[in-house]
Amino acid sequence: MQMKTAAVAGASGYAGAELIRLLAGHPDIEVGALTASGNAGSTVGDIAPQLTPFADRVLDETTPEVLAGHDIVFLALPHGHSARIAAELGEDTVVIDCGADYRLRDESAWTRFYDTPFAGTWPYGLPELVTGDGTKGRESLRGARRVAVPGCYPTAVSLALAPGLAAGVCEPEDVVVVAASGTSGAGRAAKAHLIGAEVMGAMSPYGVGGAHRHTPEIEQNLALAAGRAARVSFTPTLAPMPRGILATATARVAEGCDERAVRDAWSRAYDDEPFVHLLPEGRWPRTGDVLGSNQVHVQVTLDAHAGRVVAVAAVDNLTKGTAGAAVQSMNLALGLPEDTGLPVIGVAP
């Protein structure tokens, strides 16, 4: 395949830097323009010194003119900023949005959580998401010219629970999720509650009571898996670690389903997936085991006493949770092997 050029808008953020890291190791991609907003004019080395081969590259202003002419453009921009840029890029460019602008199908869900106009819906970049009709999300990504990358929490929660909903072994009407995320999920901008003195040695909830913006996206995905509406109580928590998500999701077990039926549903969904692994029985996911990789570790069991299925997933929020999903979607859009350029081994300890 002829080398393709890729630009990264928002390259000074955590997601943008992770995209550069992954693209640098991709055999079919040449990294083109790198842009920023407030950090325009700085070098990559000033912002992300770990990206040594790019240290002397100067960050350009994020404009359609700078991004035009690339085969692929990744938009790692704040929510509500992608639509204007995307509208000025031609259909010959594959545009992959790492923000929320094109994830939701329901305009009313968007307006409840965001203060910018609804931009529409693009193919959803979660290839492994199993649906109620037996297909998976990758079918809509092959040859796509526009892709919406999932949120990091929806990635973990959806992959944890969707197989059971699609197989009918658990019910979508009463889903409860508690998930812990590292501080990089809040972005690079300085925030008082994210400084070391506030975070070290402490965990805290936020977005409690259905207030988190990822709630409608999680419900959308689980409804797609179940074939009917899903209702989710989602409580995110902030953990004293830089990256990673551990999501614990529970749902009522369907009548007549036992432990074997539950586990078989997840096995059927993921046995052939390169990046989602159902762990051996008795072994539970840990965020440290997926650090720096595009892997998702999943475990499931039946709490017979409570009558609920319990599914747990661990992901790296910056890799599979954002940049890895973007590259994986790009591979499908370009007709490349889905796993090209993506790390399958984590970093430990």
C-alpha positions in Angstrom: 0.0 0.0 0.0 1.2 3.5 -0.8 2.1 5.6 2.3 -0.7 7.8 3.5 -0.3 11.1 5.3 -2.1 11.8 8.6 -2.5 15.2 10.4 -3.3 15.4 14.1 -5.3 18.5 15.2 -5.0 19.0 19.0 -1.6 17.4 19.1 -0.6 19.1 22.3 -3.3 17.3 24.4 -3.0 13.8 25.9 -5.0 12.1 23.2 -3.2 14.0 20.5 0.2 12.9 21.8 -1.0 9.3 22.1 -2.1 9.5 18.5 1.4 10.6 17.4 3.0 7.8 19.4 0.8 5.2 17.7 1.1 6.7 14.2 4.9 6.9 14.5 4.9 3.1 14.6 2.4 2.5 11.8 4.0 1.1 8.7 1.6 2.7 6.2 1.3 6.2 7.7 3.5 9.3 7.5 2.8 11.9 10.2 2.0 15.2 8.6 0.8 18.5 10.2 0.6 18.7 13.9 -1.6 21.5 15.2 -2.7 23.1 18.4 -4.7 26.1 19.7 -3.1 27.8 22.7 0.1 25.9 22.3 0.6 26.8 18.6 4.1 27.9 18.0 5.5 25.6 20.6 7.5 22.5 19.7 6.3 19.0 20.3 9.4 18.6 22.6 8.2 21.5 24.7 4.8 19.8 25.4 5.5 16.0 25.0 9.2 15.3 25.4 8.5 11.5 25.2 7.9 12.0 21.5 11.6 12.3 20.8 11.5 11.8 17.0 9.1 14.8 16.7 10.7 17.0 19.4 11.7 19.7 16.9 8.4 19.9 15.1 6.5 23.2 15.5 2.8 23.0 16.3 0.8 24.9 13.7 -2.5 26.7 14.3 -5.5 24.4 13.9 -7.1 25.6 10.6 -8.7 23.8 7.7 -6.0 25.2 5.4 -3.2 23.5 7.4 -5.2 20.2 7.6 -6.2 20.1 4.0 -4.3 17.8 1.6 -3.8 15.0 4.1 -5.2 11.5 3.5 -6.4 11.3 7.1 -7.1 14.0 9.7 -7.5 13.2 13.3 -9.5 15.7 15.4 -8.4 15.5 19.0 -10.3 18.7 19.9 -12.5 19.7 22.8 -16.2 18.8 22.4 -18.0 21.1 20.0 -15.0 22.2 18.0 -14.8 19.4 15.4 -17.8 20.1 13.3 -16.6 23.5 11.9 -13.2 22.0 10.9 -14.8 18.8 9.5 -17.2 20.7 7.3 -14.3 22.3 5.4 -12.5 19.1 4.7 -13.3 17.3 1.5 -14.9 13.8 1.2 -11.6 12.5 -0.2 -10.1 12.9 3.3 -10.8 10.4 6.1 -11.8 12.4 9.1 -11.7 10.8 12.5 -13.2 12.7 15.4 -11.9 11.8 18.9 -14.4 14.2 20.5 -18.1 13.8 21.1 -19.5 15.8 18.2 -20.7 13.0 16.1 -21.2 10.1 18.6 -24.9 10.5 19.5 -27.8 9.6 17.2 -30.5 11.5 19.3 -30.4 15.2 19.0 -32.3 15.7 22.3 -29.7 13.6 24.1 -27.0 15.9 22.7 -28.7 19.1 23.7 -29.3 17.8 27.3 -25.5 17.5 27.9 -23.8 19.8 25.4 -24.1 23.6 24.7 -23.2 23.5 21.0 -25.6 22.7 18.1 -26.1 19.1 17.2 -23.8 18.2 14.3 -25.2 14.9 13.3 -24.0 11.3 13.5 -21.0 9.5 12.0 -20.1 5.7 11.9 -19.2 4.7 15.4 -15.6 3.6 16.0 -16.1 0.6 18.2 -15.4 -2.4 15.9 -16.1 -5.0 18.6 -19.5 -3.7 19.7 -21.9 -6.6 19.3 -25.5 -5.7 18.3 -28.8 -7.4 18.7 -28.9 -8.5 15.1 -25.6 -10.4 15.5 -23.4 -7.9 13.6 -20.6 -5.9 15.0 -19.6 -2.3 14.8 -16.8 -2.8 12.3 -19.2 -3.4 9.5 -20.0 0.3 9.3 -16.3 1.3 9.4 -15.1 -0.5 6.3 -14.4 2.2 3.7 -15.9 5.0 5.9 -14.8 8.6 5.2 -16.0 9.9 8.6 -15.7 8.2 12.0 -16.7 9.2 15.5 -14.4 7.6 18.1 -16.2 6.5 21.2 -15.8 8.0 24.6 -13.4 6.2 27.0 -16.0 5.3 29.6 -18.5 4.1 26.9 -15.8 1.9 25.4 -15.1 0.1 28.7 -18.8 -0.2 29.8 -20.1 -1.2 26.3 -17.5 -3.9 25.8 -18.1 -5.2 29.3 -21.8 -5.7 29.0 -22.9 -5.7 25.4 -22.4 -9.5 24.8 -24.9 -10.4 27.5 -27.5 -8.0 26.3 -27.1 -9.1 22.7 -27.5 -12.7 23.7 -30.5 -12.0 26.0 -28.8 -13.4 29.1 -29.3 -10.1 31.0 -31.8 -7.2 30.9 -31.1 -3.6 29.8 -33.7 -1.8 31.9 -31.7 -1.7 35.2 -28.0 -1.3 34.5 -25.7 0.0 37.2 -22.2 1.1 36.4 -19.4 2.3 38.7 -16.1 3.1 36.9 -12.8 4.6 38.0 -10.6 6.6 35.6 -7.1 8.0 35.8 -6.7 11.8 35.7 -5.7 12.0 32.0 -9.3 11.4 31.1 -10.0 15.0 32.1 -7.5 16.4 29.6 -4.3 18.3 29.9 -5.6 21.7 30.9 -4.7 22.7 34.5 -7.5 22.1 37.0 -7.2 22.6 40.8 -8.9 19.4 41.7 -6.5 17.4 39.5 -3.2 18.6 41.0 -1.1 16.0 42.8 -1.9 17.2 46.3 -5.6 16.7 45.6 -5.4 13.4 43.8 -2.7 11.4 45.6 -4.1 9.0 48.2 -7.7 9.9 47.4 -10.6 8.7 45.3 -13.7 10.8 44.6 -16.9 10.5 42.6 -18.1 13.1 40.1 -20.9 13.6 37.6 -23.1 11.7 40.0 -26.9 11.2 39.5 -26.9 10.9 35.7 -24.9 14.1 35.1 -22.0 12.7 33.2 -21.9 13.4 29.5 -21.1 9.8 28.6 -24.4 8.5 30.0 -26.5 8.8 26.8 -23.7 7.3 24.8 -23.5 4.3 27.1 -27.3 3.9 26.9 -27.2 4.2 23.1 -24.6 1.4 22.8 -26.4 -0.9 25.2 -29.7 -0.3 23.5 -28.1 -1.2 20.2 -26.8 -4.5 21.8 -30.1 -5.3 23.5 -32.4 -4.3 20.6 -34.5 -2.2 23.0 -34.1 0.8 25.3 -31.5 0.7 28.0 -31.6 2.6 31.3 -28.2 3.2 33.0 -27.2 4.5 36.4 -23.6 5.6 35.8 -21.2 6.8 38.6 -17.7 7.8 37.5 -14.9 8.1 40.0 -11.5 9.7 39.8 -8.6 7.4 40.8 -5.1 8.5 41.8 -3.4 7.2 38.6 -2.5 8.9 35.4 -4.3 6.6 32.9 -6.6 3.6 32.8 -10.3 2.8 33.4 -11.8 0.0 35.4 -15.5 -0.3 34.8 -17.9 -2.6 36.8 -21.3 -3.0 35.2 -24.2 -5.1 36.6 -27.6 -6.0 35.0 -30.4 -8.2 36.0 -30.0 -11.8 34.8 -32.6 -13.1 32.4 -34.9 -15.7 33.8 -33.5 -19.3 33.4 -29.9 -18.2 32.6 -27.2 -19.8 34.6 -23.4 -19.2 35.0 -22.6 -21.3 31.9 -25.1 -19.4 29.7 -23.6 -16.1 30.9 -20.0 -17.0 30.2 -20.8 -18.6 26.8 -22.3 -15.3 25.6 -19.1 -13.5 26.3 -17.0 -16.3 24.8 -19.0 -16.2 21.6 -18.6 -12.5 21.3 -14.9 -12.2 21.9 -13.1 -15.4 21.2 -12.0 -14.2 17.8 -11.3 -10.6 18.7 -7.7 -9.4 18.5 -8.1 -6.7 21.2 -10.8 -7.8 23.6 -9.9 -10.7 25.9 -12.3 -12.6 28.2 -10.0 -13.6 31.0 -9.9 -17.2 32.4 -12.4 -17.8 35.1 -11.3 -16.4 38.5 -8.9 -13.8 37.0 -10.1 -10.2 37.2 -9.1 -7.2 35.0 -6.5 -4.7 36.2 -5.7 -1.4 34.7 -2.0 -2.0 34.9 -2.2 -5.0 32.6 -3.5 -3.0 29.7 -1.3 0.1 30.1 -0.1 1.4 26.8 -1.9 -1.3 24.8 -5.0 -1.4 22.6 -6.2 -4.3 24.7 -9.4 -4.7 26.7 -9.5 -7.2 29.5 -13.0 -8.4 30.4 -14.4 -10.8 33.1 -18.0 -11.8 33.8 -19.8 -13.8 36.5 -23.2 -14.4 37.8 -24.2 -13.1 41.3 -26.9 -15.7 41.8 -27.8 -14.2 45.2 -28.6 -10.8 43.8 -29.8 -12.1 40.5 -27.4 -9.9 38.5 -24.7 -10.4 35.9 -21.5 -8.6 36.9 -19.1 -7.6 34.1 -15.8 -5.9 34.6 -13.5 -4.3 31.9 -10.1 -2.6 32.1 -8.9 -0.3 29.3 -6.2 2.3 28.9 -8.3 5.4 28.3 -5.7 7.0 26.1 -5.0 4.0 23.9 -8.0 1.7 23.3 -10.1 4.4 25.0 -9.2 7.1 22.4 -6.2 7.1 20.1 -6.0 3.3 19.6 -9.7 3.2 18.7 -9.0 6.0 16.2 -6.1 4.2 14.5 -8.1 0.9 14.6 -11.0 2.7 12.8 -8.6 4.3 10.4 -7.2 0.8 9.5 -10.8 -0.4 8.7 -11.6 2.7 6.7 -8.4 2.3 4.6 -8.9 -1.4 4.0 -5.8 -2.3 6.1 -5.6 -5.2 8.6 -7.4 -4.0 11.6 -4.5 -4.5 14.0 -1.8 -2.7 11.9 0.4 -0.5 14.0 -1.4 -1.2 17.3 0.3 -2.5 20.4 -1.1 -5.7 21.8 1.2 -6.0 24.8 0.9 -3.7 27.9 3.7 -2.1 29.9 4.4 -3.5 33.3 5.1 -2.8 36.1 
